[in-house]
């Protein structure tokens, strides 16, 4: 018996759930039944509000700033194109992507201790 796969369509429930996990990863806070209408599409804003209320935006900015500083130190030690620096950059990418989703800016990262190299 043949099985067919239907691709996720934008705006579907499955796409909304995938977006929630892509944006928030494993940091999705517990959602009370009063906040969950049975739809991920209407729950995404509730998750974002929980993040703000719990200070997770600030925690993420601080964690990303620390990871950036570690990457810059690795680049200084081994060189920008070194395997170590490339691996560090790959590991940092999900943190940077999440910063973009949340609107965390370079100024926010600097406020949390990121030391960007002089150009």
The 8 nearest C-alpha neighbors of each residue, nearest first, counted from 0:
[[1, 2, 3, 4, 5, 6, 7, 13],
 [2, 0, 3, 4, 5, 6, 7, 8],
 [1, 3, 0, 4, 5, 6, 7, 8],
 [2, 4, 5, 1, 6, 0, 7, 8],
 [5, 3, 6, 2, 7, 1, 8, 13],
 [4, 6, 7, 3, 8, 2, 13, 11],
 [7, 5, 8, 4, 9, 3, 14, 13],
 [8, 6, 14, 5, 9, 13, 11, 10],
 [7, 9, 11, 6, 10, 14, 13, 5],
 [10, 8, 11, 14, 7, 15, 12, 13],
 [9, 11, 8, 14, 15, 12, 40, 13],
 [12, 10, 14, 13, 9, 8, 15, 7],
 [11, 13, 15, 14, 16, 39, 40, 10],
 [14, 12, 16, 15, 11, 17, 7, 8],
 [15, 13, 17, 11, 12, 16, 7, 9],
 [16, 14, 18, 12, 40, 13, 17, 39],
 [15, 17, 19, 13, 18, 14, 39, 12],
 [18, 16, 14, 20, 15, 19, 21, 13],
 [19, 17, 21, 15, 16, 20, 22, 14],
 [20, 18, 16, 22, 17, 21, 23, 15],
 [19, 21, 24, 23, 17, 18, 22, 16],
 [22, 20, 18, 19, 24, 23, 17, 97],
 [23, 21, 19, 20, 24, 18, 97, 100],
 [22, 24, 20, 26, 27, 19, 21, 25],
 [25, 23, 20, 26, 21, 22, 27, 19],
 [24, 26, 27, 23, 20, 28, 21, 22],
 [27, 25, 24, 23, 28, 20, 50, 55],
 [28, 26, 25, 23, 29, 24, 46, 20],
 [27, 29, 26, 30, 46, 49, 50, 25],
 [30, 28, 31, 27, 46, 49, 26, 32],
 [31, 29, 28, 34, 32, 35, 46, 45],
 [30, 32, 34, 33, 35, 29, 28, 45],
 [31, 33, 35, 34, 30, 36, 37, 29],
 [32, 34, 31, 35, 36, 30, 37, 45],
 [35, 33, 31, 32, 30, 36, 45, 42],
 [36, 34, 32, 37, 33, 42, 31, 30],
 [35, 37, 38, 34, 41, 42, 33, 32],
 [36, 38, 35, 39, 42, 41, 32, 40],
 [39, 37, 40, 36, 41, 42, 12, 35],
 [38, 40, 42, 41, 16, 15, 43, 12],
 [39, 41, 38, 15, 42, 43, 12, 16],
 [42, 40, 39, 38, 43, 44, 36, 35],
 [41, 43, 39, 45, 44, 40, 35, 38],
 [44, 42, 46, 45, 41, 40, 39, 47],
 [45, 43, 47, 46, 42, 48, 41, 40],
 [46, 44, 48, 42, 43, 47, 49, 34],
 [45, 47, 49, 43, 44, 48, 50, 42],
 [48, 46, 44, 50, 49, 45, 43, 51],
 [49, 47, 45, 51, 50, 46, 52, 44],
 [50, 48, 52, 46, 47, 51, 53, 45],
 [51, 49, 47, 55, 53, 48, 52, 54],
 [50, 52, 48, 54, 49, 53, 56, 55],
 [53, 51, 49, 50, 54, 48, 55, 47],
 [52, 54, 50, 55, 51, 49, 56, 48],
 [55, 53, 51, 57, 56, 52, 50, 58],
 [54, 56, 58, 50, 57, 53, 59, 51],
 [57, 55, 59, 58, 54, 51, 60, 50],
 [58, 56, 60, 55, 59, 54, 61, 111],
 [59, 57, 55, 61, 56, 60, 62, 54],
 [58, 60, 62, 56, 61, 57, 55, 63],
 [59, 61, 57, 63, 58, 62, 108, 64],
 [60, 62, 64, 58, 111, 59, 63, 57],
 [63, 61, 59, 65, 64, 60, 58, 66],
 [62, 64, 66, 60, 65, 61, 94, 59],
 [65, 63, 113, 61, 67, 108, 66, 62],
 [64, 66, 68, 62, 63, 67, 61, 69],
 [65, 67, 63, 69, 68, 64, 70, 62],
 [68, 66, 70, 64, 69, 65, 63, 71],
 [69, 67, 71, 65, 70, 66, 113, 72],
 [68, 70, 66, 72, 67, 71, 73, 65],
 [71, 69, 67, 73, 72, 68, 87, 74],
 [70, 72, 74, 68, 73, 69, 67, 75],
 [73, 71, 75, 69, 74, 70, 76, 68],
 [74, 72, 76, 70, 71, 75, 84, 77],
 [73, 75, 78, 79, 71, 84, 77, 72],
 [76, 74, 72, 73, 78, 77, 71, 79],
 [75, 77, 73, 74, 78, 72, 71, 79],
 [78, 76, 74, 75, 73, 81, 79, 83],
 [79, 77, 74, 81, 75, 80, 76, 84],
 [78, 80, 74, 81, 84, 77, 75, 85],
 [81, 79, 78, 84, 85, 82, 74, 77],
 [80, 82, 84, 78, 83, 79, 77, 85],
 [83, 81, 85, 84, 86, 80, 77, 87],
 [84, 82, 86, 81, 85, 87, 73, 77],
 [85, 83, 87, 81, 74, 86, 82, 73],
 [84, 86, 88, 82, 87, 83, 81, 89],
 [85, 87, 89, 83, 88, 84, 82, 90],
 [88, 86, 84, 90, 85, 89, 70, 91],
 [87, 89, 91, 85, 86, 90, 84, 92],
 [88, 90, 86, 92, 91, 87, 85, 93],
 [89, 91, 87, 88, 92, 86, 93, 94],
 [92, 90, 88, 89, 94, 93, 87, 95],
 [91, 93, 95, 89, 94, 90, 96, 88],
 [94, 92, 96, 95, 91, 97, 90, 89],
 [95, 93, 97, 92, 91, 96, 63, 98],
 [96, 94, 98, 92, 97, 93, 99, 91],
 [97, 95, 93, 99, 98, 94, 92, 100],
 [96, 98, 100, 94, 99, 95, 22, 93],
 [99, 97, 103, 95, 101, 96, 100, 102],
 [98, 100, 102, 96, 97, 101, 103, 95],
 [101, 99, 97, 98, 102, 96, 22, 103],
 [100, 102, 98, 99, 103, 97, 56, 22],
 [101, 103, 99, 100, 98, 104, 97, 107],
 [104, 102, 98, 101, 107, 99, 60, 105],
 [105, 103, 107, 106, 102, 108, 98, 99],
 [104, 106, 108, 107, 109, 103, 113, 110],
 [105, 107, 109, 104, 108, 110, 103, 111],
 [108, 106, 110, 104, 105, 109, 103, 111],
 [107, 109, 105, 111, 110, 64, 106, 113],
 [108, 110, 113, 106, 112, 111, 107, 105],
 [109, 111, 107, 108, 112, 106, 113, 105],
 [112, 110, 108, 61, 109, 113, 64, 107],
 [111, 113, 109, 110, 64, 114, 108, 65],
 [114, 112, 64, 109, 108, 68, 111, 115],
 [113, 115, 112, 68, 116, 109, 67, 64],
 [114, 116, 113, 117, 68, 71, 109, 67],
 [117, 115, 118, 114, 71, 68, 113, 72],
 [116, 118, 115, 114, 71, 113, 75, 68],
 [117, 116, 115, 114, 71, 79, 75, 74]]
